[in-house]
Amino acid sequence: EDSVKLEPYADKWRAFGWHTIELEDGHDLAAIDAAITEAKQADKPSMIILNTVKGKGVKFIEEMGFGNHSIPMTKEQMEAAIAEIRGE
């Protein structure tokens, strides 16, 4: 990270000649579908970059940020997460 930063991703893909589509809301299914359609019509390789929120839809996981990969959950947390996703 100190010597070779990965960001900005989109600019790097464009610099290599790729048709690059970046979605600010990587959870927007209609926008993803439109991006795939656009990518299929491009005359060069395409990259679709989705900006997403890890744990989207489960507030206590969203709030953890980057620390929410492979987190152990209690049975109560799992049940609460499932209920929240279902809108209960």
C-alpha positions, 0 to 999 in steps of 0.5 A: 500500500505504501509503494504501489496503491491499487486505487483509483481502480477505474483509472488504472483499468482505463489506462490499460485500454479497458472499457471501464464502468464504475457503479457508485451503488454496487447493490443496485441490480438494475444498474448492474444489469445495465452495466453488463449490457453496456459491457457486452456492447463494447468493442474492447475488454470491459471491467465493471467496478462495483462499490459495495458495502460489506454486510449490506442489509445487516446494520451491525455488520455494515458498521464493522467496516473492513473488519467484518470478513469471516467474523464469528457470529453467535446464534443470536446475531445470526438470527438477528441478521436473517430477520433483518434481511427478511425485513422482520 
